[in-house]
Amino acid sequence: MSEKEEKIMQTFAVLIPKLSANDKSYLLGLGEGMALKLEKQENKVEQMKSVAL
């Protein structure tokens, strides 16, 4: 894990227990949205690779 990733994890480890339930839900939705976007991008790349072959 990179130094920046470590810093992100440490920051969230301290922050999350202090958040309200609404803020936790918002943060979860944000993370899930980012994961979905990345998955779609990865699937698009895989499709392009298979078409190129």
All heavy atoms as a GROMACS GRO file, in nm:
protein
  412
    1MET      N    1   0.085  -0.117   0.000
    1MET     CA    2   0.000   0.000   0.000
    1MET      C    3   0.090   0.123   0.000
    1MET      O    4   0.187   0.129   0.074
    1MET     CB    5  -0.091  -0.003   0.124
    1MET     CG    6  -0.200   0.099   0.120
    1MET     SD    7  -0.314   0.094   0.261
    1MET     CE    8  -0.393  -0.063   0.242
    2SER      N    9   0.053   0.222  -0.081
    2SER     CA   10   0.134   0.343  -0.090
    2SER      C   11   0.119   0.429   0.036
    2SER      O   12   0.027   0.409   0.116
    2SER     CB   13   0.093   0.424  -0.213
    2SER     OG   14  -0.032   0.488  -0.191
    3GLU      N   15   0.209   0.524   0.048
    3GLU     CA   16   0.205   0.614   0.164
    3GLU      C   17   0.075   0.695   0.163
    3GLU      O   18   0.014   0.717   0.268
    3GLU     CB   19   0.326   0.708   0.157
    3GLU     CG   20   0.343   0.794   0.281
    3GLU     CD   21   0.472   0.876   0.276
    3GLU    OE1   22   0.576   0.822   0.234
    3GLU    OE2   23   0.465   0.993   0.316
    4LYS      N   24   0.032   0.737   0.045
    4LYS     CA   25  -0.092   0.814   0.034
    4LYS      C   26  -0.212   0.728   0.074
    4LYS      O   27  -0.302   0.776   0.145
    4LYS     CB   28  -0.109   0.867  -0.107
    4LYS     CG   29  -0.225   0.962  -0.121
    4LYS     CD   30  -0.213   1.045  -0.246
    4LYS     CE   31  -0.309   1.161  -0.234
    4LYS     NZ   32  -0.265   1.277  -0.304
    5GLU      N   33  -0.213   0.602   0.031
    5GLU     CA   34  -0.322   0.512   0.068
    5GLU      C   35  -0.326   0.489   0.219
    5GLU      O   36  -0.433   0.483   0.279
    5GLU     CB   37  -0.308   0.380  -0.006
    5GLU     CG   38  -0.335   0.392  -0.155
    5GLU     CD   39  -0.297   0.269  -0.233
    5GLU    OE1   40  -0.207   0.194  -0.190
    5GLU    OE2   41  -0.357   0.248  -0.341
    6GLU      N   42  -0.208   0.476   0.279
    6GLU     CA   43  -0.200   0.460   0.426
    6GLU      C   44  -0.260   0.582   0.496
    6GLU      O   45  -0.335   0.567   0.593
    6GLU     CB   46  -0.054   0.443   0.469
    6GLU     CG   47   0.005   0.309   0.437
    6GLU     CD   48  -0.044   0.198   0.529
    6GLU    OE1   49  -0.091   0.227   0.640
    6GLU    OE2   50  -0.034   0.081   0.486
    7LYS      N   51  -0.228   0.702   0.446
    7LYS     CA   52  -0.279   0.825   0.506
    7LYS      C   53  -0.432   0.832   0.494
    7LYS      O   54  -0.501   0.870   0.588
    7LYS     CB   55  -0.214   0.946   0.438
    7LYS     CG   56  -0.264   1.079   0.485
    7LYS     CD   57  -0.227   1.107   0.629
    7LYS     CE   58  -0.269   1.248   0.668
    7LYS     NZ   59  -0.279   1.267   0.810
    8ILE      N   60  -0.484   0.792   0.378
    8ILE     CA   61  -0.629   0.790   0.359
    8ILE      C   62  -0.695   0.695   0.458
    8ILE      O   63  -0.795   0.730   0.522
    8ILE     CB   64  -0.664   0.750   0.214
    8ILE    CG1   65  -0.621   0.860   0.117
    8ILE    CG2   66  -0.813   0.719   0.199
    8ILE    CD1   67  -0.623   0.818  -0.029
    9MET      N   68  -0.640   0.576   0.472
    9MET     CA   69  -0.696   0.477   0.564
    9MET      C   70  -0.691   0.526   0.709
    9MET      O   71  -0.788   0.510   0.784
    9MET     CB   72  -0.621   0.343   0.551
    9MET     CG   73  -0.634   0.279   0.415
    9MET     SD   74  -0.804   0.233   0.375
    9MET     CE   75  -0.825   0.096   0.484
   10GLN      N   76  -0.582   0.587   0.749
   10GLN     CA   77  -0.569   0.639   0.885
   10GLN      C   78  -0.671   0.750   0.910
   10GLN      O   79  -0.734   0.754   1.017
   10GLN     CB   80  -0.428   0.691   0.908
   10GLN     CG   81  -0.323   0.583   0.914
   10GLN     CD   82  -0.181   0.638   0.916
   10GLN    OE1   83  -0.159   0.758   0.909
   10GLN    NE2   84  -0.083   0.548   0.924
   11THR      N   85  -0.687   0.837   0.813
   11THR     CA   86  -0.781   0.948   0.828
   11THR      C   87  -0.923   0.897   0.844
   11THR      O   88  -0.997   0.940   0.933
   11THR     CB   89  -0.771   1.042   0.706
   11THR    OG1   90  -0.638   1.094   0.697
   11THR    CG2   91  -0.870   1.157   0.717
   12PHE      N   92  -0.962   0.801   0.760
   12PHE     CA   93  -1.097   0.747   0.769
   12PHE      C   94  -1.117   0.664   0.895
   12PHE      O   95  -1.227   0.663   0.951
   12PHE     CB   96  -1.132   0.667   0.643
   12PHE     CG   97  -1.180   0.754   0.530
   12PHE    CD1   98  -1.094   0.792   0.429
   12PHE    CD2   99  -1.311   0.798   0.526
   12PHE    CE1  100  -1.138   0.873   0.325
   12PHE    CE2  101  -1.356   0.880   0.423
   12PHE     CZ  102  -1.268   0.918   0.323
   13ALA      N  103  -1.015   0.597   0.941
   13ALA     CA  104  -1.026   0.519   1.064
   13ALA      C  105  -1.061   0.608   1.183
   13ALA      O  106  -1.138   0.568   1.271
   13ALA     CB  107  -0.897   0.443   1.091
   14VAL      N  108  -1.008   0.728   1.184
   14VAL     CA  109  -1.037   0.822   1.291
   14VAL      C  110  -1.172   0.891   1.268
   14VAL      O  111  -1.249   0.914   1.362
   14VAL     CB  112  -0.924   0.929   1.301
   14VAL    CG1  113  -0.961   1.040   1.397
   14VAL    CG2  114  -0.793   0.862   1.343
   15LEU      N  115  -1.201   0.922   1.143
   15LEU     CA  116  -1.319   1.000   1.109
   15LEU      C  117  -1.450   0.923   1.122
   15LEU      O  118  -1.548   0.973   1.177
   15LEU     CB  119  -1.305   1.052   0.965
   15LEU     CG  120  -1.424   1.128   0.907
   15LEU    CD1  121  -1.442   1.260   0.980
   15LEU    CD2  122  -1.404   1.149   0.760
   16ILE      N  123  -1.454   0.802   1.071
   16ILE     CA  124  -1.581   0.728   1.059
   16ILE      C  125  -1.654   0.710   1.192
   16ILE      O  126  -1.776   0.733   1.198
   16ILE     CB  127  -1.559   0.594   0.986
   16ILE    CG1  128  -1.530   0.623   0.838
   16ILE    CG2  129  -1.680   0.502   1.000
   16ILE    CD1  130  -1.489   0.504   0.757
   17PRO      N  131  -1.588   0.673   1.300
   17PRO     CA  132  -1.664   0.659   1.425
   17PRO      C  133  -1.728   0.789   1.474
   17PRO      O  134  -1.826   0.786   1.548
   17PRO     CB  135  -1.558   0.612   1.526
   17PRO     CG  136  -1.450   0.553   1.444
   17PRO     CD  137  -1.449   0.630   1.315
   18LYS      N  138  -1.679   0.902   1.427
   18LYS     CA  139  -1.731   1.032   1.471
   18LYS      C  140  -1.845   1.084   1.384
   18LYS      O  141  -1.910   1.181   1.420
   18LYS     CB  142  -1.618   1.136   1.471
   18LYS     CG  143  -1.506   1.103   1.567
   18LYS     CD  144  -1.395   1.205   1.559
   18LYS     CE  145  -1.280   1.168   1.651
   18LYS     NZ  146  -1.169   1.265   1.642
   19LEU      N  147  -1.869   1.020   1.271
   19LEU     CA  148  -1.972   1.067   1.178
   19LEU      C  149  -2.112   1.031   1.226
   19LEU      O  150  -2.132   0.929   1.292
   19LEU     CB  151  -1.950   1.005   1.040
   19LEU     CG  152  -1.827   1.047   0.963
   19LEU    CD1  153  -1.819   0.968   0.831
   19LEU    CD2  154  -1.826   1.196   0.934
   20SER      N  155  -2.208   1.113   1.185
   20SER     CA  156  -2.348   1.081   1.211
   20SER      C  157  -2.390   0.967   1.119
   20SER      O  158  -2.322   0.935   1.020
   20SER     CB  159  -2.436   1.204   1.183
   20SER     OG  160  -2.438   1.232   1.043
   21ALA      N  161  -2.503   0.906   1.148
   21ALA     CA  162  -2.553   0.797   1.064
   21ALA      C  163  -2.577   0.846   0.921
   21ALA      O  164  -2.548   0.775   0.825
   21ALA     CB  165  -2.682   0.739   1.123
   22ASN      N  166  -2.628   0.968   0.907
   22ASN     CA  167  -2.652   1.023   0.774
   22ASN      C  168  -2.521   1.041   0.698
   22ASN      O  169  -2.514   1.012   0.578
   22ASN     CB  170  -2.726   1.156   0.782
   22ASN     CG  171  -2.872   1.139   0.817
   22ASN    OD1  172  -2.929   1.033   0.801
   22ASN    ND2  173  -2.933   1.246   0.865
   23ASP      N  174  -2.419   1.094   0.765
   23ASP     CA  175  -2.290   1.113   0.700
   23ASP      C  176  -2.226   0.980   0.662
   23ASP      O  177  -2.163   0.968   0.557
   23ASP     CB  178  -2.195   1.195   0.788
   23ASP     CG  179  -2.234   1.341   0.797
   23ASP    OD1  180  -2.306   1.390   0.706
   23ASP    OD2  181  -2.192   1.407   0.893
   24LYS      N  182  -2.243   0.879   0.746
   24LYS     CA  183  -2.191   0.746   0.714
   24LYS      C  184  -2.261   0.690   0.590
   24LYS      O  185  -2.197   0.631   0.503
   24LYS     CB  186  -2.208   0.651   0.831
   24LYS     CG  187  -2.114   0.680   0.945
   24LYS     CD  188  -2.141   0.588   1.064
   24LYS     CE  189  -2.054   0.626   1.182
   24LYS     NZ  190  -2.082   0.543   1.300
   25SER      N  191  -2.392   0.709   0.582
   25SER     CA  192  -2.468   0.663   0.466
   25SER      C  193  -2.423   0.735   0.340
   25SER      O  194  -2.408   0.674   0.233
   25SER     CB  195  -2.618   0.685   0.486
   25SER     OG  196  -2.666   0.603   0.589
   26TYR      N  197  -2.400   0.865   0.351
   26TYR     CA  198  -2.352   0.944   0.238
   26TYR      C  199  -2.216   0.893   0.192
   26TYR      O  200  -2.194   0.872   0.072
   26TYR     CB  201  -2.343   1.092   0.274
   26TYR     CG  202  -2.280   1.175   0.166
   26TYR    CD1  203  -2.355   1.217   0.056
   26TYR    CD2  204  -2.146   1.211   0.172
   26TYR    CE1  205  -2.298   1.292  -0.046
   26TYR    CE2  206  -2.088   1.286   0.071
   26TYR     CZ  207  -2.164   1.327  -0.037
   26TYR     OH  208  -2.105   1.400  -0.136
   27LEU      N  209  -2.126   0.872   0.287
   27LEU     CA  210  -1.992   0.825   0.254
   27LEU      C  211  -1.996   0.686   0.190
   27LEU      O  212  -1.925   0.659   0.093
   27LEU     CB  213  -1.905   0.823   0.380
   27LEU     CG  214  -1.758   0.792   0.362
   27LEU    CD1  215  -1.692   0.891   0.267
   27LEU    CD2  216  -1.688   0.794   0.497
   28LEU      N  217  -2.081   0.600   0.241
   28LEU     CA  218  -2.097   0.467   0.183
   28LEU      C  219  -2.149   0.476   0.039
   28LEU      O  220  -2.097   0.409  -0.050
   28LEU     CB  221  -2.194   0.383   0.268
   28LEU     CG  222  -2.224   0.243   0.216
   28LEU    CD1  223  -2.097   0.160   0.207
   28LEU    CD2  224  -2.326   0.175   0.307
   29GLY      N  225  -2.247   0.560   0.017
   29GLY     CA  226  -2.301   0.578  -0.117
   29GLY      C  227  -2.196   0.632  -0.213
   29GLY      O  228  -2.187   0.589  -0.328
   30LEU      N  229  -2.116   0.726  -0.164
   30LEU     CA  230  -2.009   0.782  -0.246
   30LEU      C  231  -1.909   0.673  -0.285
   30LEU      O  232  -1.872   0.660  -0.401
   30LEU     CB  233  -1.939   0.894  -0.169
   30LEU     CG  234  -1.824   0.965  -0.240
   30LEU    CD1  235  -1.874   1.039  -0.362
   30LEU    CD2  236  -1.756   1.061  -0.143
   31GLY      N  237  -1.869   0.593  -0.188
   31GLY     CA  238  -1.774   0.485  -0.215
   31GLY      C  239  -1.830   0.381  -0.310
   31GLY      O  240  -1.761   0.335  -0.402
   32GLU      N  241  -1.956   0.345  -0.291
   32GLU     CA  242  -2.018   0.247  -0.379
   32GLU      C  243  -2.031   0.301  -0.521
   32GLU      O  244  -2.013   0.228  -0.619
   32GLU     CB  245  -2.154   0.204  -0.324
   32GLU     CG  246  -2.144   0.118  -0.200
   32GLU     CD  247  -2.278   0.085  -0.138
   32GLU    OE1  248  -2.377   0.158  -0.163
   32GLU    OE2  249  -2.284  -0.013  -0.062
   33GLY      N  250  -2.061   0.430  -0.532
   33GLY     CA  251  -2.070   0.493  -0.663
   33GLY      C  252  -1.936   0.493  -0.734
   33GLY      O  253  -1.928   0.466  -0.855
   34MET      N  254  -1.831   0.522  -0.661
   34MET     CA  255  -1.697   0.520  -0.718
   34MET      C  256  -1.659   0.380  -0.762
   34MET      O  257  -1.600   0.361  -0.869
   34MET     CB  258  -1.596   0.575  -0.617
   34MET     CG  259  -1.614   0.722  -0.587
   34MET     SD  260  -1.509   0.780  -0.452
   34MET     CE  261  -1.357   0.804  -0.540
   35ALA      N  262  -1.695   0.281  -0.682
   35ALA     CA  263  -1.664   0.142  -0.716
   35ALA      C  264  -1.740   0.100  -0.842
   35ALA      O  265  -1.684   0.032  -0.929
   35ALA     CB  266  -1.699   0.050  -0.599
   36LEU      N  267  -1.864   0.140  -0.853
   36LEU     CA  268  -1.945   0.107  -0.970
   36LEU      C  269  -1.887   0.172  -1.096
   36LEU      O  270  -1.877   0.108  -1.201
   36LEU     CB  271  -2.090   0.152  -0.949
   36LEU     CG  272  -2.189   0.120  -1.060
   36LEU    CD1  273  -2.198  -0.030  -1.083
   36LEU    CD2  274  -2.325   0.177  -1.026
   37LYS      N  275  -1.847   0.297  -1.086
   37LYS     CA  276  -1.787   0.368  -1.199
   37LYS      C  277  -1.659   0.297  -1.244
   37LYS      O  278  -1.637   0.276  -1.364
   37LYS     CB  279  -1.757   0.512  -1.161
   37LYS     CG  280  -1.697   0.593  -1.272
   37LYS     CD  281  -1.670   0.736  -1.229
   37LYS     CE  282  -1.600   0.813  -1.340
   37LYS     NZ  283  -1.566   0.948  -1.298
   38LEU      N  284  -1.575   0.260  -1.150
   38LEU     CA  285  -1.450   0.191  -1.182
   38LEU      C  286  -1.478   0.056  -1.247
   38LEU      O  287  -1.414   0.018  -1.346
   38LEU     CB  288  -1.365   0.173  -1.057
   38LEU     CG  289  -1.231   0.102  -1.075
   38LEU    CD1  290  -1.143   0.178  -1.173
   38LEU    CD2  291  -1.161   0.088  -0.941
   39GLU      N  292  -1.576  -0.016  -1.196
   39GLU     CA  293  -1.612  -0.146  -1.252
   39GLU      C  294  -1.658  -0.132  -1.397
   39GLU      O  295  -1.619  -0.210  -1.484
   39GLU     CB  296  -1.722  -0.212  -1.169
   39GLU     CG  297  -1.761  -0.349  -1.216
   39GLU     CD  298  -1.871  -0.411  -1.130
   39GLU    OE1  299  -1.885  -0.373  -1.013
   39GLU    OE2  300  -1.943  -0.498  -1.183
   40LYS      N  301  -1.739  -0.030  -1.424
   40LYS     CA  302  -1.786  -0.006  -1.560
   40LYS      C  303  -1.669   0.026  -1.653
   40LYS      O  304  -1.664  -0.022  -1.766
   40LYS     CB  305  -1.888   0.107  -1.563
   40LYS     CG  306  -2.024   0.068  -1.512
   40LYS     CD  307  -2.122   0.182  -1.525
   40LYS     CE  308  -2.259   0.142  -1.477
   40LYS     NZ  309  -2.357   0.252  -1.493
   41GLN      N  310  -1.575   0.108  -1.605
   41GLN     CA  311  -1.458   0.142  -1.686
   41GLN      C  312  -1.375   0.017  -1.716
   41GLN      O  313  -1.328  -0.002  -1.828
   41GLN     CB  314  -1.371   0.246  -1.615
   41GLN     CG  315  -1.431   0.384  -1.612
   41GLN     CD  316  -1.350   0.482  -1.528
   41GLN    OE1  317  -1.268   0.442  -1.446
   41GLN    NE2  318  -1.374   0.609  -1.549
   42GLU      N  319  -1.355  -0.067  -1.614
   42GLU     CA  320  -1.278  -0.189  -1.633
   42GLU      C  321  -1.347  -0.283  -1.731
   42GLU      O  322  -1.282  -0.345  -1.815
   42GLU     CB  323  -1.254  -0.258  -1.499
   42GLU     CG  324  -1.159  -0.183  -1.408
   42GLU     CD  325  -1.151  -0.241  -1.269
   42GLU    OE1  326  -1.238  -0.321  -1.228
   42GLU    OE2  327  -1.055  -0.205  -1.197
   43ASN      N  328  -1.479  -0.294  -1.722
   43ASN     CA  329  -1.554  -0.379  -1.814
   43ASN      C  330  -1.542  -0.327  -1.957
   43ASN      O  331  -1.530  -0.406  -2.051
   43ASN     CB  332  -1.701  -0.388  -1.773
   43ASN     CG  333  -1.722  -0.474  -1.650
   43ASN    OD1  334  -1.638  -0.555  -1.614
   43ASN    ND2  335  -1.835  -0.454  -1.583
   44LYS      N  336  -1.545  -0.196  -1.973
   44LYS     CA  337  -1.534  -0.136  -2.106
   44LYS      C  338  -1.396  -0.168  -2.166
   44LYS      O  339  -1.386  -0.202  -2.283
   44LYS     CB  340  -1.554   0.014  -2.098
   44LYS     CG  341  -1.560   0.083  -2.231
   44LYS     CD  342  -1.594   0.230  -2.217
   44LYS     CE  343  -1.604   0.297  -2.352
   44LYS     NZ  344  -1.639   0.439  -2.341
   45VAL      N  345  -1.291  -0.158  -2.085
   45VAL     CA  346  -1.157  -0.189  -2.132
   45VAL      C  347  -1.148  -0.336  -2.173
   45VAL      O  348  -1.091  -0.369  -2.278
   45VAL     CB  349  -1.051  -0.156  -2.024
   45VAL    CG1  350  -0.915  -0.212  -2.060
   45VAL    CG2  351  -1.042  -0.005  -2.003
   46GLU      N  352  -1.204  -0.424  -2.092
   46GLU     CA  353  -1.203  -0.568  -2.124
   46GLU      C  354  -1.278  -0.596  -2.253
   46GLU      O  355  -1.234  -0.678  -2.334
   46GLU     CB  356  -1.261  -0.649  -2.009
   46GLU     CG  357  -1.173  -0.657  -1.887
   46GLU     CD  358  -1.039  -0.722  -1.917
   46GLU    OE1  359  -1.036  -0.825  -1.987
   46GLU    OE2  360  -0.937  -0.669  -1.869
   47GLN      N  361  -1.391  -0.528  -2.273
   47GLN     CA  362  -1.467  -0.548  -2.396
   47GLN      C  363  -1.387  -0.501  -2.517
   47GLN      O  364  -1.386  -0.566  -2.622
   47GLN     CB  365  -1.599  -0.471  -2.390
   47GLN     CG  366  -1.701  -0.533  -2.299
   47GLN     CD  367  -1.828  -0.450  -2.289
   47GLN    OE1  368  -1.833  -0.336  -2.333
   47GLN    NE2  369  -1.931  -0.507  -2.229
   48MET      N  370  -1.318  -0.390  -2.504
   48MET     CA  371  -1.237  -0.338  -2.614
   48MET      C  372  -1.122  -0.433  -2.645
   48MET      O  373  -1.088  -0.452  -2.762
   48MET     CB  374  -1.185  -0.199  -2.580
   48MET     CG  375  -1.295  -0.095  -2.571
   48MET     SD  376  -1.236   0.065  -2.515
   48MET     CE  377  -1.176   0.130  -2.670
   49LYS      N  378  -1.064  -0.493  -2.543
   49LYS     CA  379  -0.956  -0.588  -2.563
   49LYS      C  380  -1.005  -0.711  -2.637
   49LYS      O  381  -0.940  -0.762  -2.727
   49LYS     CB  382  -0.894  -0.630  -2.430
   49LYS     CG  383  -0.803  -0.526  -2.368
   49LYS     CD  384  -0.745  -0.579  -2.238
   49LYS     CE  385  -0.657  -0.478  -2.170
   49LYS     NZ  386  -0.605  -0.528  -2.042
   50SER      N  387  -1.122  -0.760  -2.600
   50SER     CA  388  -1.173  -0.881  -2.664
   50SER      C  389  -1.215  -0.854  -2.808
   50SER      O  390  -1.205  -0.942  -2.893
   50SER     CB  391  -1.290  -0.940  -2.584
   50SER     OG  392  -1.401  -0.852  -2.584
   51VAL      N  393  -1.260  -0.735  -2.837
   51VAL     CA  394  -1.298  -0.699  -2.974
   51VAL      C  395  -1.174  -0.686  -3.060
   51VAL      O  396  -1.174  -0.724  -3.177
   51VAL     CB  397  -1.381  -0.567  -2.976
   51VAL    CG1  398  -1.396  -0.514  -3.116
   51VAL    CG2  399  -1.515  -0.589  -2.910
   52ALA      N  400  -1.065  -0.634  -3.002
   52ALA     CA  401  -0.941  -0.613  -3.076
   52ALA      C  402  -0.872  -0.745  -3.112
   52ALA      O  403  -0.795  -0.751  -3.207
   52ALA     CB  404  -0.846  -0.526  -2.995
   53LEU      N  405  -0.903  -0.849  -3.037
   53LEU     CA  406  -0.841  -0.979  -3.066
   53LEU      C  407  -0.915  -1.045  -3.175
   53LEU      O  408  -0.907  -1.085  -3.270
   53LEU     CB  409  -0.845  -1.070  -2.942
   53LEU     CG  410  -0.768  -1.020  -2.822
   53LEU    CD1  411  -0.791  -1.115  -2.705
   53LEU    CD2  412  -0.619  -1.013  -2.854
   0.00000   0.00000   0.00000
